[in-house]
Amino acid sequence: MEYSKVKVIEELRKLGTEQNRALYKRLGATGEVLGVSLHDLDRMRRRILRDDKLAHELWKTGIMDCRCLATFIADPTRFTELELDAWAADIDYYPLADYFVSKVVIRSKHALKLSLKWMKSKQPFIQRCAFSCISIMAKKGAYEEKEMLEAISAIRRSYLKAAQVGREAMNGALIVLAGIPSVQKRASDVAGYLRDAELAIAQAASESAGTGAARKK
């Protein structure tokens, strides 16, 4: 059976619930949200299977649920580097970033190059894509030692200024890299440095709050 963009969106609208819409928005979803459960998206994915043309049409709608489904049915092998860059730049919802990485990016031929490029970004969701990709691919031995050291340095530079969505992925990558013998010491050293820095920041904030409260008295 052939699925059109119009037919898919119509079905997704029927599957969405107000409860899910409210939940997804609390988690950070923006724009139009239909509120379709992951279970129902996966059921639709099994019906459609692979349809790269439809995936790109659904992505262009900007509807969060459509974009999630797009990552499920896209053909990763057909993506160009520019298309992956464009999709990454569109993302503003962390589950979508995770689906994009696990379903599309790491299965493309551009994953290695783009993860090393994206890790230099200051955009939170691109950071999440980069370091989520690094977490997965480092376990598979995809990176040279030099590249892993560059990733660790990028985490050290960016972590303290990064938004939570980026930090979570950096933490995950650092844990994975700390388990790889050739870069274990460097990863562990950076993890220790960041832990101490966060404690110092928290202590300074606490002392500042205490000083402010004392002045009000």
Secondary structure, DSSP 8 states (H G I E B T S, - for coil): ----HHHHHHHHHHH--HHHHHHHHHTT--S------HHHHHHHHHHH---HHHHHHHHHT--HHHHHHHHHHS-GGG--HHHHHHHHHH--SHHHHHHIIIIIGGGSTTHHHHHHHHTT---HHHHHHHHHHHHHHHHTT-S-HHHHHHHHHHHHHHGGGS-HHHHHHHHHHHHHHTTSGGGHHHHHHHHHHHHHHHHHHHHHHHHHHHHHHHHH-
